[in-house]
Amino acid sequence: MNIGVWKVAMAAPNDVSELLKLIDSGQVDPASIVALIGKTEGNGGANDFTRGYATLSYQLLLARYLRTTPEEIGKRIAFAWSGGTEGVLSPHATVFTRTSSSGQSDGTARLTMGIGITRDILPEEVGTIMQVREVSGAVIRALGEAEIDDPSDVHYVQVKGPLLTPAIIADADRRGAKLVTRDPNGSKAYARGATALGVALGLGEVKEKDLSDNVIARDMNLYTSVRRVGRSTACRLRSRTACS
């Protein structure tokens, strides 16, 4: 497969003009876009709406070009945003394209990538071993899609995992479900810890027998060396994983 990587500046969460230029100039085929990772100037907290705003803006742009709905764009493209651009950071997006290779490979190692998505993760599963296992499964599927046989060849895994929100907490309360925490921002550590350990498990960096709810965000001797975890506050909880 051929992988393209394009970085575009953003003046605001809804600024898609740089990608629009790449599409109109013929440099990027919108049908080849499979993932988009970006940084918005929101506050980075559980109430940071700029991530959803940026996602919708790119969905609307690509839906117009691909003659489909924004919802379908959300299903076919992995979006992963991080809010907060304090200091020297600037708002931007990195767009990944993937097309089929022509001809035989010469055996040279090249950039490849795969994408996996979990089932919907229940609020009571956030920050638990169940989330670890779901992310691990998505990593393994992404490895297969990327045609990576040796996990040691993986250099980067981006995971977008869920946070708990007041609405989600209320839903769990109605069902009598126990949560790892009732603090939306406090759920960051548990959600990130579970997704990171899911990556480590999927890549064979840790053994499942060493994992449990009690070690998540507590045992710093268990970790992955290749993961970057983002967070999501969407009411529909799931994790998207991209391996490269």
C-alpha positions in Angstrom: 0.0 0.0 0.0 1.0 3.6 -0.5 0.6 5.9 2.5 0.5 9.7 2.1 0.9 12.1 5.1 -0.2 15.8 4.7 0.0 18.4 7.4 -2.4 21.4 7.1 -2.7 24.5 9.2 -6.0 25.6 10.8 -6.9 29.1 11.8 -9.9 27.9 13.7 -11.7 24.6 14.5 -13.8 25.0 11.4 -11.0 26.0 9.1 -10.7 23.3 6.4 -9.3 25.6 3.7 -5.8 24.0 3.5 -7.2 20.5 2.9 -9.6 22.0 0.4 -6.6 23.5 -1.5 -4.9 20.1 -1.6 -8.0 18.4 -3.0 -8.7 21.1 -5.6 -5.1 21.0 -6.8 -5.3 17.3 -7.3 -2.6 16.5 -4.7 -5.0 14.7 -2.4 -7.8 12.4 -3.5 -10.6 12.7 -0.9 -11.6 9.1 -1.5 -8.1 8.0 -0.3 -8.3 9.7 3.1 -8.5 7.1 5.9 -7.4 9.0 9.1 -7.0 12.6 10.4 -5.2 13.5 13.6 -5.2 17.1 14.8 -4.8 19.7 17.5 -7.4 22.3 18.2 -7.1 25.5 20.3 -9.8 24.3 22.8 -9.2 24.0 26.5 -8.4 20.3 26.3 -10.9 19.4 29.0 -14.0 17.2 29.1 -16.1 20.1 27.9 -13.9 21.0 24.9 -16.4 21.4 22.0 -13.7 22.3 19.5 -12.9 18.7 18.8 -16.4 17.9 17.7 -16.6 21.1 15.8 -13.4 20.3 13.8 -14.6 16.8 13.1 -17.9 18.0 11.8 -16.2 20.6 9.6 -14.0 18.0 7.9 -17.0 15.6 7.6 -19.0 18.3 5.9 -16.2 19.1 3.5 -15.5 15.4 2.5 -19.2 14.5 2.4 -19.6 17.1 -0.3 -16.8 15.8 -2.4 -17.6 12.1 -1.9 -21.4 12.7 -2.3 -22.3 11.0 0.9 -23.4 12.0 4.4 -21.2 13.4 7.3 -22.3 10.3 9.3 -20.8 8.0 6.6 -17.6 10.0 6.6 -17.4 9.5 10.3 -17.6 5.7 9.7 -14.9 5.5 7.0 -12.4 8.0 8.4 -10.7 7.8 11.8 -10.7 11.2 13.5 -8.5 11.9 16.5 -8.3 15.4 18.0 -6.5 16.8 21.0 -7.6 20.1 22.4 -5.4 22.8 23.8 -2.6 24.6 22.0 -0.9 26.5 24.7 2.8 27.5 24.5 4.5 26.8 21.1 1.8 24.6 19.7 -0.3 25.7 16.7 -3.7 24.3 15.6 -3.3 21.9 12.7 -4.4 18.6 11.2 -2.4 15.7 9.8 -4.2 13.9 7.0 -3.4 10.3 6.1 -4.2 8.8 2.7 -3.9 5.2 1.7 -4.0 3.7 -1.8 -3.1 0.3 -3.3 0.5 -0.3 -4.5 1.2 -1.1 -8.1 3.7 -3.8 -8.9 5.8 -6.1 -6.7 7.4 -5.0 -3.4 11.2 -5.0 -3.4 11.2 -6.0 0.3 12.3 -2.6 1.5 10.5 -1.5 4.8 8.0 1.2 4.1 5.4 3.2 5.9 2.1 1.3 6.3 -0.9 1.7 8.5 -4.0 0.0 9.7 -7.2 1.1 11.5 -9.3 -0.7 14.0 -12.4 0.2 15.9 -13.9 -1.3 19.1 -17.5 -2.0 19.8 -19.3 0.6 21.8 -17.7 0.7 25.3 -20.1 1.0 28.2 -19.6 3.8 30.8 -18.9 1.2 33.5 -16.2 -0.3 31.2 -14.2 2.9 30.9 -10.9 2.5 32.7 -11.3 -1.2 33.3 -9.8 -4.5 32.0 -12.8 -4.7 29.6 -11.6 -1.6 27.8 -8.1 -2.9 27.8 -9.3 -6.1 26.0 -11.4 -4.2 23.5 -8.5 -1.9 22.5 -6.1 -4.9 22.3 -8.5 -6.5 19.8 -8.6 -3.4 17.7 -4.8 -3.2 17.7 -4.6 -6.8 16.5 -7.1 -6.1 13.7 -5.2 -2.9 12.7 -1.9 -5.0 12.5 -3.6 -7.3 10.1 -5.0 -4.5 8.0 -1.5 -2.9 7.9 0.0 -6.3 6.9 2.4 -6.0 9.8 3.6 -9.5 10.9 6.1 -8.5 13.6 4.7 -6.2 16.4 8.2 -4.8 16.9 7.8 -3.1 13.5 5.1 -0.9 15.0 6.4 2.6 15.7 3.3 4.5 16.6 -0.3 3.8 17.7 -2.9 6.5 18.1 -5.9 5.7 20.2 -9.0 7.9 20.7 -10.6 6.7 23.9 -13.7 7.9 25.8 -14.1 10.0 28.9 -17.0 10.0 31.3 -19.4 13.0 31.0 -22.2 14.1 33.4 -24.8 12.6 30.9 -23.0 9.3 30.7 -22.6 9.1 34.5 -26.3 9.8 34.8 -27.1 7.0 32.4 -24.9 4.6 34.4 -26.7 5.7 37.6 -30.1 4.9 36.1 -28.9 1.4 35.3 -27.2 0.9 38.7 -23.8 0.5 37.0 -20.6 1.1 39.0 -18.1 3.6 37.5 -14.3 3.8 38.0 -14.8 7.5 39.0 -17.6 10.1 39.0 -15.3 12.9 38.0 -15.3 13.6 34.2 -11.9 15.1 34.1 -10.7 12.6 36.7 -11.6 9.8 34.3 -8.8 10.9 31.9 -6.1 8.9 33.8 -8.2 5.7 33.9 -9.3 5.9 30.2 -5.8 6.7 29.0 -4.3 4.0 31.2 -6.8 1.4 29.9 -6.2 2.3 26.2 -2.4 2.4 26.7 -2.4 -1.1 28.3 -4.7 -2.3 25.5 -2.0 -1.2 23.0 0.6 -2.9 25.1 -1.4 -6.1 25.3 -2.1 -6.1 21.6 1.6 -5.7 20.7 2.7 -8.2 23.3 4.5 -5.7 25.5 2.6 -7.0 28.5 0.9 -10.2 29.5 -2.8 -10.4 30.2 -2.2 -12.3 33.4 -0.4 -9.2 34.8 -3.4 -7.0 34.1 -6.5 -6.2 36.1 -8.7 -3.2 37.1 -6.4 -2.5 40.0 -3.3 -1.8 37.9 -4.8 0.6 35.5 -3.3 4.1 36.1 -1.6 2.8 39.2 1.2 0.4 38.2 3.7 2.5 36.2 5.8 -0.6 35.5 3.2 -1.6 32.9 3.2 0.5 29.8 3.5 0.7 26.0 6.4 2.4 24.3 4.5 3.3 21.1 1.2 4.7 22.0 -0.4 8.2 21.9 -3.8 8.3 23.6 -6.3 11.0 22.8 -9.7 11.4 24.5 -13.3 11.7 23.4 -16.4 12.9 25.2 -18.9 11.5 22.7 -21.9 9.9 24.2 -21.3 6.9 21.9 -18.2 5.4 23.5 -15.8 3.5 21.4 -12.1 3.5 20.7 -10.4 4.0 17.3 -6.9 2.7 16.8 -4.4 3.4 14.1 -1.1 1.5 13.8 1.9 2.6 11.7 
